[in-house]
Amino acid sequence: MGRGTTLIEAALLGRTPYGCDINPLSQIFVQPRLNPPSLSEIEARLEKINFTGADEWPEKLLVFFHPETLREICALKKYLLGKKNKGALDDVDYWIWMVATNRLTGHSPGFFSVYTLPPNQAVSLESQIKINEKRSQIPERRHVPALILRKSRQLLADLDEPQRHQLSVSAEDSFLVTGSADQTPKISSDSIALVVTSPPFLDVVDYEQDNWLRAWFCDIDISKLALWQIKSLRDWETGMMNVLSEIHRVLKPGGRVAFEVGEVRNGKIKLETSVLKIGLKAGLRPVLVLINDQIFTKTSNCWGVDNLKKGTNTNRIILFQKDAGC
Ligand SMILES: C[S@@+](CC[C@H](N)C(=O)[O-])C[C@H]1O[C@@H](n2cnc3c(N)ncnc32)[C@H](O)[C@@H]1O
């Protein structure tokens, strides 16, 4: 699932979205966007929430947030977890949770934090202290409910009534799994028309470090998750063999899987070669390999990457088909 773009697009196209990610954050990002409330419902709920009632004060987070902003974040966390424990969260709460988790830190005044890296890469406290010193900045006051409402307005702006209807129809039979992709027993065999997946590329991304602040806000012990950050290619191939075998099981005859991998170790390791070999072993027939040779992204610039030496510079999609009788 990752951040869930694939599922939302699938739902908008009238497909029934099923998703899987081992990180519970994915469900927090996906589920509310399949069931979006109206802006007026969000506004009314934000007015009701007590944004002063925090009962924790993680002082170390003041390197990111103004004290009053941090108080509002902690109060919202208390409200959401309190309702979660009572099983009382509704679609409006889930929406607010999704937007707030995404607004925690970022590089513009639309986020709760002072300037930092883009939102999917939370820096450590030590790195943020350095960023603050370098830019001579201290966290300014950001108003949490106002920013949640502003972002919600933006997100919902181009969602028209037919699309809302389509989402609600598609969401009705949707199914989100928080678990490992190599074991999805709740998904029936021969039931899926198309799998779109992008696994971790060896250990290129540190999902634990990148999500530590979101995990704090959502009360997730990320160190306990068996997130795949696999250094050795052999171990990665073993893990992906199990995933592709599971994908083979759930695919309908004639169903397809688009398996995306990026370039790693400066292009010295070609993951697509491994995926082709493993897919064949799992009983899938390769249809094509699509190569996307990308130039530079905004994100790579934020990382200070302006040459082709670091980061993921190309990616490949391997398309397989499960033939009838295979
Ligand atoms: C390369 S990212 C894909 C991100 C997605 N394409 C996006 O743009 O957000 C890999 C995803 O795999 C998830 N993941 C890691 N280990 C997993 C496992 N064992 N089973 C299922 N998902 C896993 C991570 O949480 C992460 O969301």
The ligand as an SDF file (V2000), in Angstrom:
LIG
                    3D

 27 29  0  0  0  0  0  0  0  0999 V2000
    9.1110    1.0090   -1.8410 C   0  0  0  0  0  0  0  0  0  0  0  0
    7.8670    1.2170   -0.6080 S   0  0  0  0  0  0  0  0  0  0  0  0
    6.6030    1.3580   -1.6340 C   0  0  0  0  0  0  0  0  0  0  0  0
    6.0780    2.6610   -1.4400 C   0  0  0  0  0  0  0  0  0  0  0  0
    4.9740    3.0330   -2.3760 C   0  0  0  0  0  0  0  0  0  0  0  0
    5.3170    2.6880   -3.7420 N   0  0  0  0  0  0  0  0  0  0  0  0
    4.7890    4.5060   -2.1790 C   0  0  0  0  0  0  0  0  0  0  0  0
    5.1210    5.2640   -3.0740 O   0  0  0  0  0  0  0  0  0  0  0  0
    4.4020    4.8880   -1.0850 O   0  0  0  0  0  0  0  0  0  0  0  0
    7.7450   -0.3300    0.1290 C   0  0  0  0  0  0  0  0  0  0  0  0
    6.6400   -0.5530    1.1190 C   0  0  0  0  0  0  0  0  0  0  0  0
    6.8000   -1.9020    1.5890 O   0  0  0  0  0  0  0  0  0  0  0  0
    6.3520   -1.9630    2.9170 C   0  0  0  0  0  0  0  0  0  0  0  0
    6.8670   -3.2080    3.4950 N   0  0  0  0  0  0  0  0  0  0  0  0
    8.0620   -3.4510    4.0520 C   0  0  0  0  0  0  0  0  0  0  0  0
    8.1460   -4.7390    4.4400 N   0  0  0  0  0  0  0  0  0  0  0  0
    6.9750   -5.3380    4.0950 C   0  0  0  0  0  0  0  0  0  0  0  0
    6.4550   -6.6510    4.2310 C   0  0  0  0  0  0  0  0  0  0  0  0
    7.1520   -7.6300    4.7940 N   0  0  0  0  0  0  0  0  0  0  0  0
    5.2120   -6.8950    3.7660 N   0  0  0  0  0  0  0  0  0  0  0  0
    4.4700   -5.9130    3.2110 C   0  0  0  0  0  0  0  0  0  0  0  0
    4.9090   -4.6430    3.0610 N   0  0  0  0  0  0  0  0  0  0  0  0
    6.1540   -4.3670    3.5000 C   0  0  0  0  0  0  0  0  0  0  0  0
    6.8650   -0.6850    3.5320 C   0  0  0  0  0  0  0  0  0  0  0  0
    6.1350   -0.3660    4.7090 O   0  0  0  0  0  0  0  0  0  0  0  0
    6.6410    0.3140    2.3740 C   0  0  0  0  0  0  0  0  0  0  0  0
    5.4020    0.9640    2.4860 O   0  0  0  0  0  0  0  0  0  0  0  0
  1  2  1  0
  2  3  1  0
  2 10  1  0
  3  4  1  0
  4  5  1  0
  5  6  1  0
  5  7  1  0
  7  8  2  0
  7  9  1  0
 10 11  1  0
 11 12  1  0
 11 26  1  0
 12 13  1  0
 13 14  1  0
 13 24  1  0
 14 15  1  0
 14 23  1  0
 15 16  2  0
 16 17  1  0
 17 18  1  0
 17 23  2  0
 18 19  1  0
 18 20  2  0
 20 21  1  0
 21 22  2  0
 22 23  1  0
 24 25  1  0
 24 26  1  0
 26 27  1  0
M  CHG  2   2   1   9  -1
M  END
$$$$
